Amino acid sequence: MASHHPIMTKDELTAFLDREFPQLHIGGQTYFIDEVGPLSARMRMTYHDRHLRPGGTISGPSMMALADLALYAAILAHIGPVALAVTTSLNFNFLRKPEPRDLIGECRLLKLGKRLAVGEVSIFSEGSADVVCHATGTYSIPERR
């Protein structure tokens, strides 16, 4: 069973994502790890026109990416740099239109086992307490060899 305290720092996670997933930064970096903590992580998606959908609001796929990344960061912070941990399910509830500013994804892990991790992510427009999107997800953690 993994520890309830992070074993990777924000900087170590950022370096890992930069190295293993350079495609995240095509067109410029917009996803950033703000912090990691006990069974948690907070990520930021900077506001940019490429995240907009018709009607001028931030697109669902952009919020989905933020939630998935926040969940992945929280898990890796606790199990170490395991590139092959994979999403097995994600569920999204879009609750209100995001404001035209950065989005913050706050992840809380609900279960962190040897083979599965389950968490939830609440997404907010920066400076607002209103949740714009709520996501739950499960990751499969590969067997350690």
C-alpha positions, 0 to 999 in steps of 0.5 A: 500500500502506498503512503498517504504522504507524497514521495514526489515533490511538485518539481519532481512531478513536473520534470517527470511529466515534461520528460515523459509527456512532452506533447502536453506542451505543444503550442505552449505549456498551459497545465501546471502543478501548483502543489501536492499534499497528503492524498491530494494535488492541485493543478492549474490550466492557464486561460488560452484561446485554444481551450475555448469552444464556440460560444466563448466558454472553456471546452469540456475536453480542456476541463477533462484533460485538467481533471485527468492530469490532476488525478494522475499527478496526485497518484504519482506523487504517492506511488512514484514515477510510474508512466504506465499507470492508466486511466480506467474510468472517468466521469464528469459533471459539468455544473456551470459555465467557467469564467474566462480565466485560469481553471484550478483542479483540486484532486483528492484521492479516495482510495490508493491501493496496490492496483487501483486508485480512485479520486475526485477532482473539483474544478473552479475558475480562479478566484471563485468558490463555485465548482464548474466541473466535478470529476471522479476517476479510477486508475489502474496501477501496474504491478511493481517488478 
